[in-house]
Amino acid sequence: MTVSISRRAAAALACVFLLGAPTLALADTIKVPEGTEMHIRFNDNLSSGKNSEGDQFSITLDEPIELADGQKIQNGYRGKGEVTSAKKKGMMGQAGEMNVRLNYIRVGDTRIRLRAQKGGDGKSSVGATVALTILFGPLGLLKHGHDIEIKSGQVITAYADEDANVDLPVAPPPKELD
């Protein structure tokens, strides 16, 4: 009789464990919902004159993320972005162009995919080129436009591209860059 009771007790404990396991797993994560706003800082200087499509750069979470359930993720976690297109400044006053994409921030072992893009054109000098061409003939066509630049330290708003579950405990973010 003691054998059947211990088997029943073991079966009951196994059921409690199996039913309770999903709850325990959920309690050990922080959910970052899709659309969560984040402030991201560029760690590298980027320029349409120096960078080209496919170049990767470093980014950092600039401010803590405050989630709807009251939990916070510290600032300082790092991630990567990528130059998606770059065109150097040109002759005849053509401005440079550059577009970048922020890919992810790594919090612990979890990559939080980001949705954000930044792009722009450098200052065009087409009007000045036309004026110089009228005044100086073909030598006026040598006027260049300006490259677009993103300076290290510039901050942009990004959003979580999909739900992400960050496992607890989370290691603190890496120390600041020198």
C-alpha positions as CSV (number, residue, x, y, z in Angstrom):
1,M,0.0,0.0,0.0
2,T,2.8,2.4,0.7
3,V,4.2,1.8,-2.8
4,S,0.9,2.9,-4.4
5,I,0.7,6.0,-2.2
6,S,4.2,7.1,-3.1
7,R,3.4,6.5,-6.8
8,R,0.2,8.6,-6.4
9,A,2.2,11.3,-4.5
10,A,4.9,11.3,-7.2
11,A,2.2,11.5,-9.9
12,A,0.5,14.4,-8.1
13,L,3.8,16.2,-7.7
14,A,4.6,15.7,-11.4
15,C,1.2,17.2,-12.4
16,V,1.7,20.2,-10.1
17,F,5.2,20.7,-11.5
18,L,4.1,20.4,-15.1
19,L,1.1,22.7,-14.7
20,G,3.1,25.2,-12.7
21,A,6.2,25.3,-15.0
22,P,4.7,27.6,-17.7
23,T,3.7,30.1,-14.9
24,L,7.2,30.0,-13.4
25,A,8.8,30.5,-16.9
26,L,6.6,33.5,-17.5
27,A,7.5,35.0,-14.1
28,D,11.2,34.8,-15.1
29,T,10.9,37.1,-18.1
30,I,10.2,40.7,-18.9
31,K,8.0,41.2,-21.9
32,V,9.0,44.2,-24.2
33,P,5.9,44.6,-26.4
34,E,6.0,45.5,-30.0
35,G,5.9,49.3,-30.5
36,T,7.8,50.1,-27.2
37,E,9.5,53.4,-27.7
38,M,13.3,53.6,-27.1
39,H,15.8,56.4,-27.4
40,I,18.9,55.1,-29.2
41,R,22.3,56.8,-29.4
42,F,24.8,56.5,-32.3
43,N,28.3,55.5,-31.1
44,D,30.1,56.0,-34.4
45,N,30.4,58.9,-36.8
46,L,28.8,58.2,-40.1
47,S,29.2,60.1,-43.4
48,S,27.9,59.6,-46.9
49,G,31.5,60.4,-48.0
50,K,33.1,57.6,-45.9
51,N,30.5,54.9,-45.4
52,S,29.0,52.6,-47.9
53,E,26.0,50.2,-48.1
54,G,26.4,47.3,-45.7
55,D,28.7,49.1,-43.1
56,Q,27.7,48.3,-39.6
57,F,27.8,50.6,-36.6
58,S,27.3,50.5,-32.9
59,I,24.3,51.9,-31.0
60,T,23.4,52.2,-27.3
61,L,20.1,52.4,-25.4
62,D,20.3,56.1,-24.3
63,E,17.5,56.1,-21.7
64,P,15.9,53.4,-19.6
65,I,12.8,51.7,-21.0
66,E,9.8,52.0,-18.8
67,L,7.3,49.2,-19.5
68,A,3.5,49.4,-19.0
69,D,3.7,46.9,-16.1
70,G,6.1,49.2,-14.2
71,Q,9.3,47.3,-14.9
72,K,12.4,49.0,-16.2
73,I,15.2,48.0,-18.5
74,Q,18.4,50.1,-17.7
75,N,20.0,52.3,-20.3
76,G,23.5,51.3,-21.6
77,Y,22.7,48.1,-23.5
78,R,24.3,48.0,-27.0
79,G,23.3,46.9,-30.4
80,K,24.0,47.3,-34.1
81,G,22.8,49.3,-37.1
82,E,23.6,49.2,-40.7
83,V,24.0,51.7,-43.6
84,T,21.4,50.7,-46.2
85,S,22.5,53.2,-48.9
86,A,25.1,55.9,-49.3
87,K,26.0,58.2,-52.1
88,K,28.9,60.6,-52.0
89,K,28.5,64.3,-52.8
90,G,28.9,65.0,-56.5
91,M,30.0,67.5,-59.0
92,M,27.7,70.3,-60.1
93,G,26.4,70.8,-56.5
94,Q,24.8,67.4,-56.0
95,A,24.3,66.6,-52.3
96,G,25.4,63.3,-50.7
97,E,22.7,60.9,-49.5
98,M,22.7,58.3,-46.8
99,N,20.1,56.0,-45.2
100,V,20.7,53.8,-42.1
101,R,18.6,51.2,-40.3
102,L,18.8,50.3,-36.6
103,N,18.8,46.5,-36.3
104,Y,18.7,45.5,-32.6
105,I,19.6,46.2,-29.0
106,R,21.0,43.2,-27.0
107,V,19.6,42.9,-23.5
108,G,21.2,39.9,-21.8
109,D,20.9,37.1,-24.3
110,T,17.9,38.6,-26.1
111,R,18.0,40.7,-29.2
112,I,15.2,43.3,-29.3
113,R,14.7,44.0,-33.0
114,L,14.2,47.7,-33.7
115,R,12.0,49.6,-36.2
116,A,13.7,52.9,-37.1
117,Q,15.3,54.5,-40.0
118,K,17.2,57.7,-40.5
119,G,18.2,59.2,-43.8
120,G,18.8,62.5,-45.5
121,D,20.5,64.5,-48.1
122,G,23.5,66.8,-47.6
123,K,23.1,70.4,-48.5
124,S,22.7,70.9,-52.2
125,S,24.7,73.6,-54.0
126,V,22.9,73.4,-57.4
127,G,21.8,77.1,-57.2
128,A,25.3,78.2,-56.4
129,T,26.6,76.0,-59.2
130,V,24.2,77.6,-61.7
131,A,25.3,81.1,-60.5
132,L,29.0,80.2,-60.7
133,T,28.5,78.7,-64.2
134,I,26.9,81.9,-65.4
135,L,29.8,84.0,-63.9
136,F,32.7,81.7,-64.7
137,G,31.6,79.4,-67.5
138,P,32.5,75.6,-67.2
139,L,34.7,76.2,-64.1
140,G,31.5,76.8,-62.1
141,L,30.5,73.1,-62.7
142,L,33.4,72.1,-60.3
143,K,31.3,73.2,-57.3
144,H,30.6,70.2,-54.9
145,G,27.5,69.6,-52.7
146,H,27.9,68.4,-49.1
147,D,28.0,64.9,-47.6
148,I,25.4,63.9,-45.0
149,E,26.8,63.2,-41.5
150,I,25.5,61.5,-38.4
151,K,27.6,62.4,-35.5
152,S,28.5,60.1,-32.6
153,G,26.2,60.9,-29.7
154,Q,23.1,61.8,-31.9
155,V,19.9,60.3,-30.5
156,I,17.0,58.9,-32.5
157,T,13.7,57.4,-31.4
158,A,13.1,53.7,-32.3
159,Y,10.4,51.2,-31.6
160,A,10.4,47.4,-30.8
161,D,9.7,45.7,-34.1
162,E,8.1,42.7,-32.4
163,D,7.4,41.3,-28.9
164,A,10.5,40.3,-27.1
165,N,10.9,38.3,-23.9
166,V,14.0,39.1,-21.9
167,D,15.1,36.4,-19.5
168,L,15.7,37.3,-15.9
169,P,18.0,38.0,-14.2
170,V,19.4,40.4,-16.8
171,A,23.2,41.1,-16.6
172,P,23.9,44.8,-16.2
173,P,24.7,46.7,-19.4
174,P,28.3,46.9,-20.5
175,K,30.4,49.8,-19.2
176,E,30.5,53.0,-21.2
177,L,32.7,53.3,-24.3
178,D,35.9,55.2,-23.8
